[in-house]
């Protein structure tokens, strides 16, 4: 039978398609994407897979449309048999909650969550060997600025659990970012990579991602989380560690965020009260520079020029919010979300 891969002409879909043919012996592939044969690199991918011994068909399909999915699955099932589904389609449109319009939410949920449900409906009467959903750790521990994407992926995790409860095959894989220049990983800049590494969540290499994909297929569980975690960096985080990772980075004693903020801010105020004006300025500037460095993943505050614009350093809205939150925690102030846009460098913030 055929293996259907959605999002199969680009991103992680193409990476997985190569793996299925080269390592898992799949010989009949159907790659469905919105642009199909017109997608960049689609022709070269088909030729490569054909040389590896597979029959390859590339189709232009809107997987968020129920009738389209029903017709596609029905045609494959009747003409050549459908062995498995790998749902790797998806798009990102990150933004803070206040910026997420209904259109931006629907634009992310449609190709991932809606398409997964239509595939579930269309295949539930078939004897599939596998029903694999490419989810994301963005639904678990990387959610800042990803409200719509997080919701779409948690839906996939829940769908896999429901299918398993109904006796149907399903595995949802909540991956971390892949460093393969494909999928959402292609939008990661050097600043993003440093920031994720400093948070204890470095990106996955392509080789490691495929090894974890294989392990996830073989575990037989509804949901797996193939996520690389650096426990040393995790313990060194100055912000709150995500709940699902706290057991990997235990501390001797935890206090509430409110208590920690109050004691930290009080200590800073007491320290500043005994300094001259010049010393106070120097101390606060050092604090600001160290937090900017931490947010951007730099090892030292020396990497942050006091008068260098935040925009030049690589700040986006997520980094700006993270810096504001850290400074609020350390100072006890109520700094606005527009802090780095109103005050464009470390000197201005100081």
C-alpha positions in Angstrom: 0.0 0.0 0.0 0.9 3.7 -0.3 2.2 6.0 2.4 0.6 9.4 2.4 2.8 12.3 3.6 1.1 15.7 4.0 3.4 18.7 3.6 5.5 16.2 1.8 7.2 18.4 -0.8 9.0 20.7 1.6 10.1 21.1 5.2 10.2 18.1 7.4 7.8 16.2 5.2 10.4 15.9 2.5 13.1 14.9 5.1 10.8 12.2 6.4 9.9 11.0 2.9 13.5 10.4 2.1 13.9 8.5 5.4 10.8 6.3 4.8 12.2 5.2 1.4 15.9 4.9 2.3 15.6 3.4 5.8 12.1 1.9 6.1 11.7 0.3 2.7 8.6 2.2 1.7 8.1 1.8 -2.1 4.9 3.7 -2.7 4.7 7.3 -1.7 2.1 10.0 -2.2 3.3 13.5 -1.2 0.5 16.0 -0.8 1.0 19.7 -0.3 -0.8 22.9 -1.2 1.4 23.6 -4.2 2.1 20.0 -5.2 4.3 19.6 -8.2 4.8 23.4 -8.4 6.4 23.5 -5.0 10.1 24.5 -5.0 12.3 21.4 -5.3 9.3 19.0 -5.8 10.6 17.7 -9.1 14.1 17.1 -7.7 12.7 15.3 -4.7 10.6 13.0 -6.8 13.6 12.1 -9.0 15.7 11.4 -5.9 13.0 9.1 -4.3 12.5 7.4 -7.7 16.2 6.6 -7.9 16.0 5.1 -4.4 13.4 2.7 -5.8 10.1 4.2 -4.8 7.0 5.0 -6.9 6.3 8.7 -6.2 3.2 10.7 -6.8 3.0 14.4 -5.9 -0.4 16.0 -5.6 -1.6 19.5 -5.0 -4.2 19.3 -2.2 -5.7 21.7 0.3 -5.6 19.3 3.3 -7.7 21.7 5.4 -10.7 21.1 3.1 -12.8 18.1 4.3 -14.1 17.1 0.9 -10.7 17.2 -0.7 -9.2 14.9 2.0 -12.2 12.5 1.8 -11.7 12.2 -2.0 -8.0 11.7 -1.7 -8.1 9.0 0.9 -11.0 7.2 -0.9 -9.1 7.2 -4.1 -5.9 5.9 -2.6 -7.7 3.2 -0.6 -9.5 1.9 -3.6 -6.8 2.2 -6.3 -3.6 1.0 -4.5 -4.4 0.6 -0.8 -3.4 3.0 1.9 -0.8 1.7 4.3 0.0 4.7 6.5 -0.4 8.4 7.0 2.3 10.9 8.1 0.7 14.3 8.7 3.7 16.8 8.6 1.8 19.8 7.1 1.7 23.0 9.1 2.5 26.7 9.2 3.5 29.1 11.9 2.4 32.7 12.5 3.9 33.7 15.8 2.8 36.7 17.8 1.8 37.7 21.3 -1.8 36.9 22.3 -2.9 40.5 21.9 -1.9 40.4 18.2 -3.6 37.1 17.3 -6.7 37.8 15.2 -9.3 35.1 14.4 -7.7 35.0 10.9 -4.2 34.4 12.3 -5.5 31.6 14.6 -7.5 29.9 11.8 -4.5 30.2 9.4 -2.4 28.1 11.7 -5.1 25.6 12.9 -6.6 24.8 9.5 -3.6 23.0 7.9 -2.6 21.2 11.1 -5.6 20.6 13.3 -8.4 20.6 10.8 -6.5 18.5 8.3 -5.6 16.0 11.1 -9.3 15.6 12.0 -10.3 15.2 8.3 -7.6 12.5 7.9 -8.9 10.8 11.1 -12.4 10.8 9.8 -11.5 9.6 6.3 -9.2 6.7 7.4 -10.9 5.4 10.6 -12.5 2.5 8.6 -9.2 1.5 7.1 -6.6 -1.0 8.4 -3.6 1.3 8.7 -0.2 0.3 9.9 0.5 3.8 11.2 -1.1 7.3 11.7 1.7 9.7 12.6 1.1 13.3 13.5 4.0 15.8 13.6 3.2 17.8 16.7 5.5 20.3 18.4 7.0 21.0 21.8 5.5 24.4 21.2 2.4 23.0 22.8 4.3 22.0 26.0 7.4 24.1 26.8 8.1 26.6 24.0 4.8 28.4 24.0 5.9 32.1 24.3 4.4 33.9 21.4 3.0 30.7 19.9 -0.6 30.6 21.3 -2.1 29.6 18.0 0.6 27.1 17.1 0.5 25.6 20.6 -3.2 25.1 20.4 -3.0 23.3 17.0 -0.3 20.9 18.3 -2.0 20.1 21.6 -5.0 19.2 19.5 -2.9 16.6 17.6 -1.7 15.1 20.9 -5.3 14.8 22.1 -6.4 13.3 18.7 -3.7 10.6 19.0 -4.9 9.7 22.5 -8.5 9.5 21.3 -7.6 7.3 18.3 -5.6 4.9 20.6 -8.6 4.8 22.9 -10.7 3.7 19.9 -8.3 1.0 19.0 -6.9 2.9 16.0 -3.1 3.4 15.4 -1.8 6.9 16.2 1.4 8.5 17.3 1.8 12.2 17.9 5.4 13.4 18.1 5.9 16.7 19.9 9.3 17.6 18.4 11.6 20.4 19.3 13.0 22.5 16.5 14.9 20.7 13.8 18.1 22.4 12.5 17.7 21.3 8.9 16.9 24.5 7.1 13.4 23.2 6.6 10.0 23.6 8.2 9.7 26.2 10.9 13.3 25.7 11.7 14.3 27.7 8.6 13.0 30.8 10.4 15.4 30.5 13.3 18.2 33.0 13.3 21.4 32.9 15.2 19.8 34.9 18.1 16.9 32.4 18.3 19.3 29.4 18.4 21.4 31.0 21.2 18.3 31.9 23.2 16.9 28.4 23.0 20.3 26.9 23.9 20.6 29.2 26.9 17.1 28.1 28.0 18.3 24.5 28.0 16.4 23.6 24.8 18.9 23.4 21.9 17.8 22.5 18.4 17.9 19.0 17.0 20.2 18.0 14.2 18.6 16.3 11.2 20.3 13.0 12.1 19.1 13.2 15.7 15.6 14.2 14.6 15.3 11.1 12.3 16.7 8.8 15.0 14.0 10.1 17.4 11.4 9.8 14.7 12.3 6.1 14.3 12.2 5.6 18.1 8.8 7.3 18.3 7.4 5.0 15.6 8.6 1.9 17.5 7.5 2.8 21.0 3.8 2.3 20.4 2.6 5.2 22.5 0.0 7.8 21.7 2.3 10.8 22.4 6.0 11.1 22.5 8.1 14.2 23.1 11.4 14.0 21.0 13.0 17.1 22.6 16.6 17.7 23.3 17.2 19.0 26.8 20.5 20.5 28.2 20.0 20.0 31.9 23.1 22.1 32.8 21.6 25.1 31.0 18.2 24.3 32.4 19.4 24.6 36.0 21.2 27.8 35.1 18.0 29.5 33.9 17.2 32.7 35.8 13.5 32.7 34.7 10.9 30.1 35.7 11.6 26.6 34.3 8.6 25.2 32.4 6.5 22.9 34.6 7.1 19.7 32.5 10.9 20.1 32.7 11.3 20.9 36.5 12.0 17.3 37.4 15.0 17.4 35.0 16.4 20.4 36.8 15.6 20.0 40.4 16.6 22.7 42.9 17.2 22.3 46.6 14.3 24.6 47.5 11.7 26.4 45.5 9.9 29.5 46.5 6.9 31.2 44.9 7.4 33.6 42.1 5.9 36.5 44.2 8.2 35.8 47.2 11.3 35.6 44.9 10.4 38.8 43.1 9.8 40.7 46.3 13.0 39.6 48.0 15.1 40.2 44.8 13.6 43.6 44.2 14.0 44.6 47.9 17.6 43.5 47.9 18.4 45.6 44.8 16.7 48.7 46.3 18.6 48.3 49.5 21.9 47.9 47.6 21.2 51.0 45.4 20.3 53.1 48.4 23.8 53.0 49.7 25.5 54.0 46.4 26.3 57.4 44.8 24.4 58.5 41.8 27.2 57.4 39.5 27.5 54.0 41.2 23.7 53.5 41.0 23.8 54.2 37.2 26.7 51.8 36.7 25.0 49.0 38.8 21.7 49.3 37.0 23.4 49.5 33.6 25.2 46.2 34.4 21.9 44.6 35.4 20.2 45.7 32.2 23.1 44.5 30.0 23.3 41.2 31.8 19.6 40.5 31.2 19.8 41.6 27.6 22.7 39.1 27.2 20.8 36.3 28.9 17.7 36.9 26.7 19.8 36.8 23.5 21.8 33.8 24.6 25.2 35.6 25.0 27.5 34.3 27.7 28.5 37.7 29.0 27.1 41.3 29.4 30.3 42.5 27.7 28.7 41.4 24.4 26.1 44.1 24.8 27.2 47.6 23.9 25.4 50.1 26.2 24.4 52.4 23.3 23.8 49.7 20.7 20.2 49.5 19.5 18.2 46.5 20.6 16.9 46.1 17.0 20.5 45.7 15.8 21.1 43.1 18.5 18.3 40.9 17.1 15.4 41.7 19.4 11.9 40.7 18.3 8.6 41.0 20.2 9.2 37.8 22.1 12.6 38.8 23.2 11.3 42.2 24.2 8.6 40.7 26.4 11.1 38.3 28.0 13.4 41.1 28.9 10.6 43.2 30.3 9.4 40.3 32.4 12.9 39.6 33.8 13.5 43.3 34.6 10.2 43.5 36.4 11.1 40.4 38.4 14.4 41.8 39.4 13.4 45.4 40.1 9.8 45.0 41.4 8.7 47.7 38.8 5.8 47.5 36.4 7.7 48.2 33.2 5.5 48.3 30.0 5.6 45.7 27.2 6.8 48.5 24.9 9.9 49.0 27.0 12.5 48.2 24.4 10.6 50.0 21.6 10.3 53.2 23.7 13.9 52.9 25.0 16.0 51.6 22.2 19.2 50.6 24.0 20.6 49.5 27.4 21.5 53.1 28.4 18.0 54.4 27.7 16.4 51.5 29.7 18.9 52.3 32.6 
